Amino acid sequence: MQRLRPLLAGIALVLLACLGSGAVAAARPRAAAQGAGGQLAMAAGAFTDSVGVNVPAGDAAAGWAVAQRLQAAGIRHVRGPAATGPDDPTLEGLRALAGADLQLDLVMGDGADPEATAETAASLGPAVAALEAPAGKSAARLRQAVAAHPRLPAVAVLGSGRGADYQAVRLELGGQCPGCAGDQLGSGDGAVQVTEVGLGAGVPDAVAARYLPRLLLANAGLAVRTYLPGVGGDAGPGLLTPAGAPTPAYHAVARLLALLDDGPRQHQPGHLGFRLEGNADGVQHRLVQKADGHFWLALWVEQPGWDPASGQELAVPAQQVTVALDKPVAGARAFVPEVGTTAQHSFIDPPGADRELDTIELEVTDRVLLLELLPQRAGGAVPKATRPPAAPAPAAPSTQSPVVRGAGQPATPTTSPAADGTRVAAGGQPAAALDPASRSPLAFTGATAVSMLVASLLLVLVGVAALFASRRRYHPRH
C-alpha cells in the first residue's frame, strides 16, 4: 500500500485540477452571457402565445365558426363562459372550440356551483387551461374544487384574492389610447392576466385597428396574457362584428401574429444593443427575437387617434426616428401589419468598403411598425430573410362537430385545424426555454474536452513518475 501512495496522491491532484479547469471553462460562457450588453428580447413564440380573445356563448355551429376565424388569425387562447352542467347548451359551443385545439379559459357564472363547474370543465379534456371565478368574487372555493378534481391537475385558477394563480384584470380605456389610460396592471410581476379590454363606445374600427396591436405589444411581458374583445358591442369594437365578420382590428392583429409567428420552436432570446435617436418623444418599442436569430423591433407613436369628448378622429403626425445599432447588421426590412405582410422598405449595407449598416432611418407613426434585422453571418454569408406570410384567409366551413380529445366525441371535423406543436402547460405560461447560462458548471463542452485531454496527459506523466519513484525507493540497485 505504501508503494501506491505517491501514485494515488498524484492521481487525486490531477483529478482536482481537471474538475477545476472544466468548471472554469464552463463558467466563462455563463459570465459572458450574464454580462452581455443591450436589451433582452422577448421570444417571438412567447409573444404570440400571450394573445387571447373573448368569445360569446353559443352552440356547436357558432363555436366552430368562431374557432375557424381565430385559427386563421393565429390565435391559440379563448375565454368564454363556463358551462354549468352536462345539459347546458353552452357546452356544445365549448366542445367545438376545444376540438379546434384552442386553449380555454372558462369563467364561472354568478351563483354557479364550483364543483359542478369543475366537473363539466373536465369533460372538455386537456383543452381547459384555466377556470376563472366570477368578477369581484374570491377564488378560494373554485381553487378547492379544481384541486380536488383528479382530471384537472394542471388547470390554473384566475380571479382575485386568495386561491388565484393569476389576478384577473379588466382594462377600461374609455376611448383613450392604450398608453394614455395609466398603469392598470399593478406591479407587472407576471401574475396578471388581462381578461377583458373595453376600448370605449364610439371608437371607430380604424382606430381600434391601431390601438389593439399596440396594447398587445405594450402588455407583453407585464401580463401573461391579454384577451381582446371578440365580438364588438357597447364596450367598443372587437375583432369580429356581431355577424361574425372580421373587422380591421382582426386583420391588423392577424398580420402582426403572422409576421412574428415562430412555429413550434422554443429558444432563449438574446440581447440587442440599440438606441432610438432623432424625434423619439412618445415612441414606444418592443423587442422580440425568433429562433433563427432575427430580431424584430416594434415601434409606434403612443398618441391618441380618437377624441372621446368630441367624437372625432385625431391625426398623429409621423416622427423621424433613427435606430442606432451597437453592432451592424447585414440588412433590415420594415413592415406595417395594419397595411399588410409585405415589406414596405428594405435596407442593405451602404456603398463603400468602410461603411456598415448600423443606423436605420424610419418614419414612425401611430401604426405599429416592425423592423426585421438580418444578422451578419460568419464568413460574410448572406442571411436568409423571413418570407412574408400570406394574409390569413377564413377556413372552409365544417359540416361536422369537431373531436374533443379525452371527451369521447366520435365525429371528426371536415376541416382539420392546424397542428400546434407548441402546446403550453395549462395555466397560461409558455414553457420556458433552457437558459444556456443555467447549465451545470460541469457541462461537457468543447472547452472542457480540451481541459480533460490535458488533464489525462498530466495524469499519465504523474503516474509514470510516481511508479519510477516507488521502484527507486523499494528496489535499490545491488
N, C-alpha and C positions, 0 to 999 in steps of 0.2 A: 504493500500500500504506500509505503514511503517513497518508493520509486515513482509512483504515478502522481504524487503531489505537485511537482513542478509542471507536469503536463496539464493536470486538471486546473491549476491556477491560471495557466496561460489561456486555456480554452475559455474559462469564465471571463477573463478580462476582454478577450476578443468578442465574445458574445455581447457583453455590455456595450462595447464600442459599436458593434453592429446595430443593436437596437437603438442606441442614441443617435447614430448617424441617420438611420431610417426615419426616426421621429422628427429630426431636424429637417430632413429633406421633404417630408410630407407636410411639415408645418409651414414651410416657406410659401407655397401657393395660398395657404389659408391666410397668412398675414397679408399677402399681396391683395387677395380678394377683399379682405376687410378694409384695407386702406385705399381701395380704388376710388378715384375721384369721380365727380359728376353725379347726376341724378339717377336714382334707381328706378328702372322702368317697371311697369306692371305687365305681367304676362298677358298676351292678347287673348288667350283662352280664358283667363280669369275674368277679363272684362266682359267678353261675350256671355259668360255664364252668370254675370251679375244682373242680367236683364230679364225681367218678367213682365207679365201682362195680366190685368184683372179681366176675368170673363164672367158673364152673367150665367145664371142657372138656365138649363134648357134640356130638351130631350136628346136622344141619340143623334138625330139628324142635325140639329143645331150645334151640338158639341163637336161632331166630326167636321162640319163646315168651318167652325172657328179653328179647330186643330189644323186643318189644311192651310188656312191663312197664316197661322203662326209658324208652322213648319216652313212655309215658303219664305218667311222673313228671317229664319234662323233663330227663332226664339224657342227656348227649351223649358221655360218655367211659366206656370199659370197659377193664378189664385182665384178661388171661387168659393161659393157657399158649400158647406159640408151637408151631406145627406143625413137625415135624422134616423133612418131605418131602411130596411130592405124594400119597403113599399113606397119610399119617397121617389117621385118622378125625377127628381134631380139626379138620382143615382145613374140613370141611363146616360145622361149627358156626361157625367164624370167618367163612366166607363169608356165612352168614345175618346175623351181626352187622354185617359190612361193608355188606351190601345194605340194611340199615336206616339207613344214614347215620350210624352210630356211629363215633367215632374210637377206634382200637385201640392199646393198649399191650401188646405181646406179650412174654412172659417166656420166655427161653431156658432149657431144662432142663439139669440137670447132665449133663455129658458130651456134650452136643449139639455138632454142628459149626457154628461161626459162619457159614461161607459158605453151607452148606445152609439154615440158618435164615433168612439174609437173602434167599436166592433164593426160598424158599417165601413169605416175607412179601411180597415184591414182587409175587407173583401176586394178592394181595388189592387191589392198586391203591392209590389215594390215601387209603383209609381207615386205613392204618397210619400212626400219628403217632409211635410210639416203639417201640424194641426195648430190652429190659432184660436185663442179664447176670444169671446165677444169683446168689442171695443169698450174700454174702460173697466172691464171685469178682471179679477185676479185669475191668473193661470194655474193656481195651485191645484184645484180639483182636476183640471184637464191633465196636468202633469201626472197626478196619481193614476188616472185612468190609462194613460199611454204607458207609463212604467209598468203597470200590472198586466198589460196585454202581451201575450207571447209572440204575436205576429207583428208587433210594432217596435222592434228592438232599437232601431236607429232613427226613429222619427223624432224630429225636433218639435219643440213647443214654442209658439210665438204668443206674445201678449204683453202684459205689464205686470210689474211687481215680481213677487216670489214665484218660482216654478217655471219661469220663462227662460228658455235658452237664448232667445233673441227678443229684444224690445221692439214692439211694433210701433212705427212712427208714421203718421199721416201728414203729408206736406200740403198746406193750403197756400197757394201762390196768390190767389185773388187777383189775377190779371197781371201780376208783376213778373219780371224776368226771373229766372232761377237764382241768379246771384244778387237780386235786389230784395229778396224776402228775408234776409238774415239767416243766421245759422239755426237750423231746426233739427240737426242730427245729434246734438249734445256733444259728447267727447269724441265721437267718431272712432271708438275703440274696437270696431269690428263686431260688436254685439248688437248691432242695429240692422233692422230691415225696414225699408220704406215700403209699406204695404199699400198705400194709396196716395195718389197725386191728384190734386184739384187745380187745374190751370186757371179756372175762373170763368164765369158765364160771359159770353160775348167774345171771347178770344177767337180771332179768325183762324181758319185752318192753316193758312200760310204762316202765321206767327207760331202756331203750335209745332209746325214742322221745323222751326228753328229752336224753339225752347226745349222740346223733349230730348233731342240728341245732346244738347248742352247739359241738361240735367243729368243724363246718364253718365256722361264723362266727368262731371263735377262730383257726383256721388261715388264714383268708383274708388274703392279703397277706403272710403269712410263708412259705407253701408255694404253689408254682404250682398244685398240685392235690392233693386228698385223696381217695383211693379207699376208699370204705366197704365193709364186708363185704356181699357179695351174699346168699349162702345161709348161714344160721347153722349153727354146728357147735360143736366143742369149745372154740373160742376165744371163743364168745359169740354172741348173736343178731345177725342181719343184717337186710337189707331184705326178704328172702324166706324162706319156710320151705323145708325140703328138697323139698316137693311143688311149690314154685313159687308159693305163695300169698303175697300181700302181708302184711306184719306192721305193727303200729302204727308202727314206725320208718319204714317205707316211706311211709305216709300223711303222717307229720309232715314228712319231707323233701320229698315231692312238693308239699305245700301251701306250704312255705317257698319252693320254687323257683317255684311258680305265682304267688305274690304278688310276687316280685322279678323275674319274667321281664320282659325289656325288648325282646324280639324281636330283629330284625337290626340295630338301631340301635347305633352306636358314638358315644361322646361323651367329652369331657373333663370329669370331675366337678368340682364347685366346693367351697367351704368353707362350713361352718355353725358359727356361734358359739353354744355352749350350755354349760350346767353341770348336773351332777346334784347335787341338794340333798336334804336330808332323810336318811333312813336308807339311804345308798348303800353301806354296807360290804359288800364281796363282790359288788357289782353290776358286771357286765361289759357292754360295749356294742360295737357295730359299726355304723358309719355308711356307708350306700350311697346313691347317687343315680341316678335314672332320667333318660333323655334328655328327659323332659317337665319337668324341673326339680324334681320332687318328691323330697324327702329321705325316706329310710326309716331310722329309728333302731331297731336291735335291742337289746333289753335283757333280761338274765336274771341270776338269782342263782346264782353258781357255788359250789354246796354239794353234798355227796354226797347222793344219793337212795337209796343202797344200801350196806349194810354187808357187805362180803365175808366178814368174820370170823364174824359171826352168821348171815348169810344172810337178813337182814331188810331190808325197805324202810324208809327214813327219811323222815319228814315234814319238809319245808323250809318254815318259816313265810314268809308274804308280807311284803314290806317296802314301806313308803310312800315313794315317790321322786317328787321334783318335777323336771321338765325345765324349766330356766330358759333361755329363748332370748334372745340378744342383740338380735334383731330379731323383731317379732311376725309371726305367720302368719295366713292367712285362716281356717284350720281345721285339724283333725287328726282322725285315726281310729286306733284301736288294734285290732290283730289278734293272735290266738294261733293260729299254724299248727297246733299239735297238736290243737286243737279243730275248726278249720275255716277257710274262707277268707272268712267273713262278719265284718264289723267288730263287735267286742264293745262298743266305746264310740266315740262321736263327740263332738268338741269344736268349739265355734264361738266367735265373738267374744263376750265378756261384755257384758251390757247396760250401756248408758251411753255417751255420746258420747266421753268421755275415756278409756275403757278399751279395752285391746287384748289379744289372745291371745298373751301372751309367757311364760306359765307354764302347765304342764300337769301335773296330779297323777295319778300312776299307782300301781297296786298290782302290784309286780313279784315274780314267783315264780321257781322253777327251770325253768319252761316259758319258751321264747323268746317275747317279746312284740315285735311290730313296730309302731312308731308312724310312721304316714304323715303328713308335714307338707305341707299345701297352701299354696304360697307366695302372697303378696299380688301382685296384678297391677296394672299401671299403670291409673290412672283408676278404681280400685275394682272392676274386673271380677272376677267370681267365677271361680276356677279350676275346671277340670274334675277331679273326683275319679276316681281309678282304679277301674274296675269290678272288683269281686272276681271272680276266675276260678272256674269250677266245679271241684268236686273231680275229680281225674283218674280216668278210668274205663279199664278194660282195653280194648285194641283188639280188634277182631274177629279170630278166628283166620284164619291164612293157610293155604292148601292147596298153595301152590307155593313153590319156592325163590326167594328174592329175587335181584335182579340186583346183581352187584358190578361197578361201573364200572371199566373198564380190565382186567377179568379174563375177558372173553369169555363171560359167562353169558347164555344165551338166554332164560330164563324170567323172568317178572315177578311180583311179589307181588300177591295179590288185595287186600291192604290196603296202600294207599300210605303210606309213612312221611311224617311231617310234614317239609315243606321246611325246611332250615336255612340261612338266609341269612347266618349268622354263622360260616361255616367259618373256623376259625383255622388259622394256619400249623402244619404238622406240627412237633412239638416241644413243644407244650403251652401256650405262652403266647398269649393272645388278642392280636390286632393292636391296637397302641396307637393311640388316637385322637390326632389332631393337636392339640397344645397351642397355643392361640391366642397364648400368650406366646412361642412359639418361632418365630413367623413372622419373615420378613426385616424389618429396620427400615424398609425402603423399600416395604413392602406398601401397596398403593393402598387407602386407606380414605377415609371422609368427611372426616376432618381433613386428610389430605394433599391431597385435592381442593381444599379451600379455600386451602391454602397455595400450591398450584400456580396457582390463579387469580390470587391476589395477586401472585405472582412474575411471571406473564405480563404483568400490567398494569405492573409496575415495569420489565419488560424493554422494553415499548413506549415508556414515558416516557424511559428512559435512551437508547434508540436514537434517538428524535426529538431529544433534547438533544444527543447526540453529532453527529448529522447537521448541526444548525444550527451547532454549534461549528466543525465542519470547513469548512462553507461560509463562515463569517465569517473563518476563518483563511486560506483559499486563494483566496477571491474577494472582495477588498476593494472597497468601493464607489468608483467613479470620479467 
